[in-house]
C-alpha cells in the first residue's frame, strides 16, 4: 500500500485528488468539534454508551455523538437510508426497474436516498434531543439557556437543536459525496474510517499517558498496552487474510468463427469472495439486538419486568445473546448474498457467450453448482464474522475494560475494508494513466 501511495503522488492529477480528499476529511473532523447551542460538553453519559447501538454510532463519529457536536449523527442516517433503498429496490418493481436504467436511474435513486436521509436525520435528532439533552432549559457555564434566547419558548429551542443536527447530517452527506466525485474512493466509507481511527487513536493516547501514573499501576498499564497492540495485530492479520480470500471458478469459452475471424477459446475465472458482504451482516445483527434495549431506555422501561429479563438473558455477554447474534449474522450473510449474487443470471450469461465450467453442463446444472459453491463460502464467511463479533470484544474487555469500546471487531473490520478499498481505487487510477511498472 505504501508503494501505491508513493507512485500515486508522482501523478499530478491523482496527487490533487488525494490532497482534496485529505482536505475534506480535515473539514469533517473540524466539524466534529463545533458545539451545538443548548448542548454542553457532554450529550451522552458513559452509562448511555453501554448500549451497543449508541456505542457503535459514537465510535463511527469519532466521539462526536457523546460530545453532542454538530456532526453528532455523522453518516448514520445516510447509511440507514442507503440500506433501506437497496432493500426497497429488491421488493418494489418500480425501483428495481429504475435501478437498471443506467446513470439516470442511479441519479434518481440517489436523490430519493438524500430525501430519506433528511427524514431519518430529523427523526433521529428528535429522539436524541428529547431523551438525552438536559441543557436546553438549564444555563450552562453561568450563561443563558437556549430557551431564554428563544424568547422563553422551550419548543422553539428544541426545534433549533434539531435543525442544527439535521444540518450537520446534510453537510456530512455533502462532504462524503464530494469526496466520491472529486477525490479517491468512496467518501462515506472514508468518513466512517476517519471517525473510527480518531476514536481508536484517542484511546491509544490515553493508554500511553497511563504509563506515567504514580500510583504503582504504570507497569501494569504497560503490559495492558503491549497485550492490546498484539491483539489488534492478530485481529488485523485475520481480517486481511479473509478479506482477500476468494474462490476462483474457472470458465472456459469455446472458439467461435465469425466471418474470417475467430473469437473465444479463452479461459477466465469467476471470483467469489469469502466475505463478500463486508461488515453489513454485523451492523444489521447488532442493530436488531440493540433496538429493544434502545427503545426501553428511551421510554424508561429499563426497570420493568421485561426490561430486567432482557438485561439478564439478552444483555451483552450472556450466552443467549451470543447464540442469537451468531444466528442473525449467518442469516443476514445469506440474505445479502442472495441479493448480490444471482447464480441463474451468471449461468445464463456464461451460456449465451459460449462458455462452460469444466465438468458441469451449461444451464441449470451450472446455476446449481454456483449456488452450492456460494452457499458454502457464505457459511464460512458468516462463521468468521460471528467469531470476529464475539471473540475479539471479549479479549479487548479482558485486557482493558476502559478502552475496549474504541477497539471493537466491527470497527477494525470497517477500517481494514476501507483501507483495502482505498488502495484498490488508487491502483485502478494509476493503471488508467498507463504508467507501467508501478504495480508489482
C-alpha positions as CSV (number, residue, x, y, z in Angstrom):
1,X,0.0,0.0,0.0
2,X,2.9,2.4,0.8
3,X,4.3,1.7,-2.6
4,X,1.0,2.5,-4.2
5,X,0.8,5.8,-2.3
6,X,4.3,6.7,-3.4
7,X,3.5,6.0,-7.0
8,X,0.2,7.9,-6.8
9,X,1.9,11.1,-5.6
10,X,4.1,11.0,-8.7
11,X,1.0,11.6,-10.9
12,X,-0.3,15.2,-10.6
13,X,-3.9,14.5,-11.2
14,X,-4.0,11.7,-8.6
15,X,-2.0,13.8,-6.2
16,X,-4.6,16.6,-6.4
17,X,-7.3,14.1,-5.7
18,X,-5.5,12.8,-2.6
19,X,-5.0,16.3,-1.2
20,X,-8.6,17.1,-2.0
21,X,-9.7,14.0,0.0
22,X,-7.5,14.9,2.9
23,X,-8.8,18.5,3.0
24,X,-12.4,17.4,3.2
25,X,-11.6,14.8,5.8
26,X,-10.0,17.6,7.8
27,X,-13.2,19.7,7.4
28,X,-15.2,16.8,8.7
29,X,-13.0,16.4,11.8
30,X,-13.2,20.1,12.5
31,X,-17.0,20.0,12.3
32,X,-16.9,17.2,14.8
33,X,-15.8,19.7,17.4
34,X,-18.2,22.5,16.7
35,X,-20.6,22.8,19.6
36,X,-24.4,23.0,19.2
37,X,-26.4,25.6,21.1
38,X,-28.1,24.2,24.1
39,X,-25.8,21.2,24.4
40,X,-23.0,21.2,26.9
41,X,-19.7,19.4,26.7
42,X,-21.4,16.0,27.0
43,X,-24.6,14.8,25.4
44,X,-24.4,11.1,26.3
45,X,-23.1,9.9,29.6
46,X,-20.8,6.8,29.9
47,X,-23.8,4.8,31.1
48,X,-25.7,5.6,28.0
49,X,-22.9,4.4,25.8
50,X,-23.3,0.9,27.3
51,X,-26.0,0.5,24.7
52,X,-24.4,-1.4,21.8
53,X,-26.1,0.7,19.1
54,X,-25.1,4.0,20.7
55,X,-21.6,2.8,21.3
56,X,-21.2,1.8,17.6
57,X,-22.6,5.1,16.4
58,X,-20.3,7.1,18.8
59,X,-17.3,5.1,17.6
60,X,-18.2,5.8,13.9
61,X,-18.5,9.5,14.6
62,X,-15.1,9.7,16.4
63,X,-16.8,10.6,19.7
64,X,-18.9,13.4,18.3
65,X,-22.2,11.7,19.5
66,X,-21.1,11.6,23.1
67,X,-20.0,15.3,22.9
68,X,-23.2,16.3,21.1
69,X,-21.3,18.4,18.5
70,X,-22.6,19.5,15.0
71,X,-21.7,16.1,13.3
72,X,-23.0,14.0,16.2
73,X,-25.1,11.8,14.0
74,X,-22.4,11.5,11.3
75,X,-23.3,9.5,8.3
76,X,-25.6,7.2,10.2
77,X,-28.9,8.4,8.7
78,X,-27.3,8.3,5.2
79,X,-26.2,4.7,5.7
80,X,-29.6,3.6,7.0
81,X,-31.3,5.4,4.1
82,X,-29.0,3.7,1.6
83,X,-29.7,0.3,3.1
84,X,-33.5,0.9,3.1
85,X,-33.3,2.0,-0.6
86,X,-31.4,-1.2,-1.5
87,X,-34.0,-3.4,0.1
88,X,-36.8,-1.4,-1.4
89,X,-35.2,-1.8,-4.9
90,X,-35.5,-5.5,-4.4
91,X,-39.0,-5.5,-3.1
92,X,-40.6,-2.8,-5.3
93,X,-40.7,-3.4,-9.0
94,X,-40.7,0.3,-9.9
95,X,-37.5,0.9,-8.0
96,X,-35.9,-2.2,-9.4
97,X,-36.6,-1.0,-13.0
98,X,-35.3,2.4,-12.0
99,X,-32.0,0.9,-10.7
100,X,-31.5,-0.8,-14.1
101,X,-31.9,2.3,-16.2
102,X,-28.2,3.3,-16.1
103,X,-26.8,6.6,-14.9
104,X,-30.2,8.4,-14.9
105,X,-31.8,5.8,-12.8
106,X,-29.0,5.8,-10.3
107,X,-29.2,9.6,-10.1
108,X,-33.0,9.4,-9.2
109,X,-32.4,6.7,-6.6
110,X,-29.6,8.8,-5.2
111,X,-32.0,11.8,-4.9
112,X,-34.6,9.6,-3.2
113,X,-31.8,8.5,-0.8
114,X,-31.0,12.0,0.1
115,X,-34.6,12.9,0.8
116,X,-35.0,9.8,3.0
117,X,-31.7,10.7,4.8
118,X,-33.1,14.1,5.8
119,X,-36.3,12.5,7.1
120,X,-34.3,9.9,9.2
121,X,-32.0,12.7,10.4
122,X,-34.9,14.7,11.7
123,X,-36.4,11.7,13.5
124,X,-33.1,10.6,15.0
125,X,-32.3,14.2,16.1
126,X,-35.7,14.5,17.8
127,X,-35.1,11.2,19.6
128,X,-31.7,12.2,20.8
129,X,-32.7,15.7,21.9
130,X,-35.8,14.6,23.8
131,X,-34.1,11.7,25.7
132,X,-30.5,12.8,26.2
133,X,-30.3,16.6,26.2
134,X,-30.8,18.3,29.6
135,X,-29.1,21.6,28.9
136,X,-31.6,23.2,26.6
137,X,-33.6,24.7,29.5
138,X,-30.7,24.8,32.0
139,X,-28.0,27.5,31.8
140,X,-24.5,26.1,31.2
141,X,-21.2,27.7,32.4
142,X,-23.1,30.5,34.1
143,X,-24.6,31.8,30.8
144,X,-28.1,31.9,29.4
145,X,-30.1,28.8,28.5
146,X,-31.1,28.3,24.9
147,X,-34.8,28.5,25.9
148,X,-34.2,32.0,27.2
149,X,-32.5,33.0,24.0
150,X,-35.5,31.7,22.1
151,X,-37.9,34.1,23.8
152,X,-38.7,31.6,26.6
153,X,-40.2,29.1,24.2
154,X,-38.9,25.7,25.0
155,X,-40.4,24.1,21.9
156,X,-38.5,26.6,19.7
157,X,-35.2,25.7,21.4
158,X,-35.8,22.1,20.6
159,X,-36.5,23.0,17.0
160,X,-33.3,24.9,16.8
161,X,-31.2,22.0,18.1
162,X,-33.0,19.5,15.8
163,X,-32.3,21.8,12.8
164,X,-28.6,22.0,13.8
165,X,-28.2,18.3,14.0
166,X,-30.1,17.8,10.7
167,X,-28.0,20.4,9.0
168,X,-24.9,18.6,10.4
169,X,-26.0,15.3,8.8
170,X,-26.7,17.1,5.4
171,X,-23.2,18.7,5.5
172,X,-21.7,15.3,6.3
173,X,-23.5,13.7,3.4
174,X,-22.4,16.5,1.1
175,X,-18.8,16.1,2.2
176,X,-18.9,12.4,1.5
177,X,-20.4,12.8,-1.9
178,X,-17.8,15.4,-2.9
179,X,-15.0,13.1,-1.9
180,X,-16.6,10.3,-4.0
181,X,-17.0,12.6,-7.0
182,X,-13.7,14.5,-6.9
183,X,-11.4,12.6,-4.5
184,X,-10.3,9.0,-4.1
185,X,-12.5,6.0,-3.2
186,X,-15.9,6.2,-1.5
187,X,-16.4,9.3,0.5
188,X,-18.9,7.9,3.0
189,X,-16.6,5.0,3.8
190,X,-13.7,7.3,4.3
191,X,-15.7,9.4,6.8
192,X,-16.6,6.4,8.8
193,X,-12.9,5.3,8.6
194,X,-11.8,8.8,9.9
195,X,-14.2,8.6,12.9
196,X,-13.1,5.1,13.9
197,X,-9.4,5.9,13.6
198,X,-10.0,9.1,15.7
199,X,-11.7,7.2,18.5
200,X,-9.1,4.4,18.5
201,X,-6.3,7.0,18.4
202,X,-7.6,8.9,21.4
203,X,-7.9,5.7,23.4
204,X,-4.4,4.7,22.4
205,X,-3.1,8.1,23.5
206,X,-4.9,7.6,26.9
207,X,-3.3,4.2,27.3
208,X,0.2,5.7,26.6
209,X,-0.4,8.5,29.1
210,X,-1.4,6.0,31.8
211,X,2.2,4.6,31.6
212,X,3.3,7.6,33.7
213,X,0.9,7.3,36.6
214,X,2.4,7.5,40.1
215,X,0.1,5.1,41.9
216,X,2.1,2.0,41.1
217,X,0.0,1.0,38.1
218,X,2.4,2.1,35.4
219,X,3.9,-1.3,34.9
220,X,0.5,-2.9,34.8
221,X,-0.6,-0.4,32.2
222,X,2.4,-1.1,30.1
223,X,1.6,-4.8,29.8
224,X,-2.0,-3.8,29.0
225,X,-0.8,-1.7,26.2
226,X,1.5,-4.4,24.8
227,X,-1.3,-7.0,25.1
228,X,-3.7,-4.7,23.3
229,X,-1.3,-4.0,20.5
230,X,-0.6,-7.7,20.0
231,X,-4.4,-8.5,20.0
232,X,-5.1,-5.8,17.4
233,X,-2.3,-7.0,15.1
234,X,-3.6,-10.6,15.3
235,X,-7.2,-9.4,14.5
236,X,-5.9,-7.3,11.6
237,X,-4.0,-10.2,10.1
238,X,-7.1,-12.4,10.4
239,X,-9.3,-9.8,8.8
240,X,-6.9,-9.1,5.9
241,X,-6.5,-12.8,5.2
242,X,-10.2,-13.4,5.0
243,X,-11.0,-10.1,3.2
244,X,-8.5,-11.0,0.4
245,X,-9.5,-14.7,0.2
246,X,-11.7,-15.8,-2.7
247,X,-12.7,-18.9,-4.6
248,X,-11.9,-18.7,-8.3
249,X,-14.2,-20.9,-10.5
250,X,-12.5,-21.5,-13.9
251,X,-14.7,-20.8,-17.0
252,X,-13.7,-22.0,-20.5
253,X,-15.1,-20.3,-23.6
254,X,-15.5,-22.2,-26.8
255,X,-14.0,-21.0,-30.1
256,X,-16.4,-19.3,-32.5
257,X,-15.7,-18.4,-36.1
258,X,-17.4,-15.2,-37.3
259,X,-16.6,-14.3,-40.9
260,X,-12.8,-14.5,-41.2
261,X,-12.1,-14.0,-37.5
262,X,-12.0,-16.5,-34.6
263,X,-13.4,-15.4,-31.2
264,X,-13.3,-17.1,-27.8
265,X,-11.2,-20.0,-26.9
266,X,-10.1,-18.2,-23.8
267,X,-10.3,-19.2,-20.1
268,X,-11.3,-16.9,-17.3
269,X,-12.5,-17.2,-13.7
270,X,-15.5,-16.2,-11.6
271,X,-14.1,-14.8,-8.3
272,X,-16.3,-15.4,-5.3
273,X,-15.0,-13.6,-2.2
274,X,-15.2,-15.4,1.2
275,X,-16.6,-12.3,2.9
276,X,-18.4,-10.5,0.0
277,X,-20.9,-8.8,2.4
278,X,-18.3,-6.9,4.4
279,X,-19.5,-5.5,7.7
280,X,-23.2,-5.3,6.8
281,X,-24.3,-8.6,8.5
282,X,-22.6,-7.4,11.7
283,X,-24.2,-4.0,11.7
284,X,-27.7,-5.4,10.9
285,X,-27.4,-8.1,13.7
286,X,-26.1,-5.6,16.3
287,X,-28.8,-3.1,15.4
288,X,-31.7,-5.6,15.7
289,X,-30.4,-6.9,19.1
290,X,-29.8,-3.3,20.4
291,X,-33.1,-1.9,19.2
292,X,-35.3,-3.3,22.1
293,X,-32.7,-2.1,24.6
294,X,-32.7,1.3,23.0
295,X,-36.5,1.6,23.0
296,X,-36.7,0.5,26.7
297,X,-34.1,3.1,27.6
298,X,-35.8,5.9,25.6
299,X,-39.2,5.3,27.2
300,X,-37.9,4.5,30.7
301,X,-38.9,0.8,30.7
302,X,-35.4,-0.5,31.6
303,X,-36.6,-1.2,35.2
304,X,-39.8,-3.0,34.1
305,X,-40.1,-6.8,34.4
306,X,-39.4,-7.3,30.7
307,X,-36.5,-4.8,30.8
308,X,-34.9,-6.8,33.7
309,X,-35.4,-10.1,31.9
310,X,-33.9,-8.7,28.7
311,X,-30.8,-7.3,30.6
312,X,-30.3,-10.7,32.3
313,X,-30.8,-13.1,29.3
314,X,-30.2,-10.9,26.3
315,X,-27.7,-8.4,27.7
316,X,-24.3,-8.2,26.1
317,X,-22.1,-11.1,27.2
318,X,-24.9,-13.6,28.0
319,X,-24.8,-17.0,26.3
320,X,-28.3,-16.4,24.7
321,X,-27.2,-13.1,23.3
322,X,-24.1,-14.7,21.7
323,X,-26.3,-17.5,20.2
324,X,-28.9,-15.1,18.7
325,X,-26.2,-12.8,17.4
326,X,-24.5,-15.6,15.6
327,X,-27.7,-16.8,14.0
328,X,-28.6,-13.3,12.9
329,X,-25.1,-12.8,11.4
330,X,-25.5,-16.0,9.4
331,X,-29.0,-15.1,8.3
332,X,-28.0,-11.6,7.1
333,X,-24.9,-13.0,5.4
334,X,-27.1,-15.4,3.3
335,X,-29.7,-12.7,2.8
336,X,-27.2,-10.2,1.3
337,X,-25.5,-12.8,-0.8
338,X,-28.9,-13.7,-2.3
339,X,-29.3,-10.1,-3.3
340,X,-25.8,-9.5,-4.7
341,X,-25.1,-12.9,-6.3
342,X,-27.6,-14.5,-8.7
343,X,-26.4,-17.9,-9.9
344,X,-29.2,-18.1,-12.6
345,X,-28.2,-14.8,-14.2
346,X,-24.5,-15.7,-14.2
347,X,-25.2,-19.2,-15.6
348,X,-27.3,-17.6,-18.4
349,X,-24.6,-15.1,-19.2
350,X,-22.0,-17.8,-19.4
351,X,-24.1,-19.9,-21.7
352,X,-25.0,-17.0,-24.0
353,X,-21.3,-16.2,-24.5
354,X,-20.5,-19.8,-25.3
355,X,-18.8,-20.6,-22.0
356,X,-18.9,-23.5,-19.6
357,X,-17.4,-24.7,-16.4
358,X,-15.3,-27.8,-16.8
359,X,-17.2,-31.0,-15.8
360,X,-20.5,-29.0,-15.4
361,X,-23.2,-28.9,-18.0
362,X,-24.4,-25.4,-19.1
363,X,-27.8,-24.1,-18.0
364,X,-29.5,-25.2,-14.8
365,X,-26.7,-27.6,-13.6
366,X,-24.2,-24.6,-13.8
367,X,-26.6,-22.4,-11.7
368,X,-27.0,-25.2,-9.1
369,X,-23.2,-25.7,-9.0
370,X,-22.6,-21.9,-8.5
371,X,-25.3,-21.8,-5.8
372,X,-23.8,-24.7,-3.9
373,X,-20.3,-23.1,-4.0
374,X,-21.7,-19.7,-3.0
375,X,-23.6,-21.2,-0.1
376,X,-20.5,-23.0,1.3
377,X,-18.3,-19.9,1.0
378,X,-21.0,-17.7,2.5
379,X,-21.3,-20.1,5.5
380,X,-17.6,-19.9,6.1
381,X,-17.6,-16.1,5.8
382,X,-20.6,-15.8,8.2
383,X,-18.9,-18.0,10.8
384,X,-15.8,-15.8,10.5
385,X,-17.9,-12.7,11.1
386,X,-19.6,-14.3,14.1
387,X,-16.2,-15.3,15.6
388,X,-15.0,-11.8,14.9
389,X,-18.0,-10.2,16.6
390,X,-17.6,-12.3,19.8
391,X,-14.0,-13.3,20.5
392,X,-12.0,-10.0,19.9
393,X,-14.5,-8.0,22.0
394,X,-14.2,-10.4,24.9
395,X,-10.4,-10.3,24.6
396,X,-10.3,-6.5,24.5
397,X,-12.5,-6.2,27.5
398,X,-10.3,-8.7,29.4
399,X,-7.2,-6.6,28.6
400,X,-8.5,-3.1,29.3
401,X,-12.2,-2.5,30.1
402,X,-11.9,1.3,30.0
403,X,-10.7,1.4,26.3
404,X,-12.4,-1.7,25.0
405,X,-15.3,0.3,23.4
406,X,-12.9,2.0,21.0
407,X,-11.3,-1.3,19.8
408,X,-14.3,-3.3,18.5
409,X,-14.3,-6.1,15.9
410,X,-16.8,-4.1,13.8
411,X,-14.6,-1.0,13.8
412,X,-11.5,-3.0,12.9
413,X,-13.3,-4.7,10.1
414,X,-14.5,-1.4,8.7
415,X,-11.0,0.1,8.9
416,X,-9.5,-2.8,7.0
417,X,-12.2,-2.9,4.4
418,X,-12.0,0.8,3.7
419,X,-8.2,0.7,3.6
420,X,-8.2,-2.1,1.0
421,X,-10.9,-0.3,-1.0
422,X,-8.8,2.9,-0.9
423,X,-5.7,1.0,-2.1
424,X,-7.7,-0.6,-4.9
425,X,-9.1,2.7,-6.0
426,X,-5.6,4.2,-6.1
427,X,-4.2,1.3,-8.1
428,X,-7.0,1.5,-10.7
429,X,-6.4,5.2,-11.2
430,X,-2.7,4.7,-11.6
431,X,-3.4,1.9,-14.2
432,X,-5.7,4.3,-16.1
433,X,-2.8,6.7,-16.5
434,X,-0.8,3.9,-18.3
435,X,2.2,4.2,-16.0
436,X,3.8,0.8,-16.5
437,X,5.9,-0.8,-13.8
438,X,4.2,0.9,-10.9
439,X,2.2,-2.1,-9.7
440,X,4.3,-5.1,-8.7
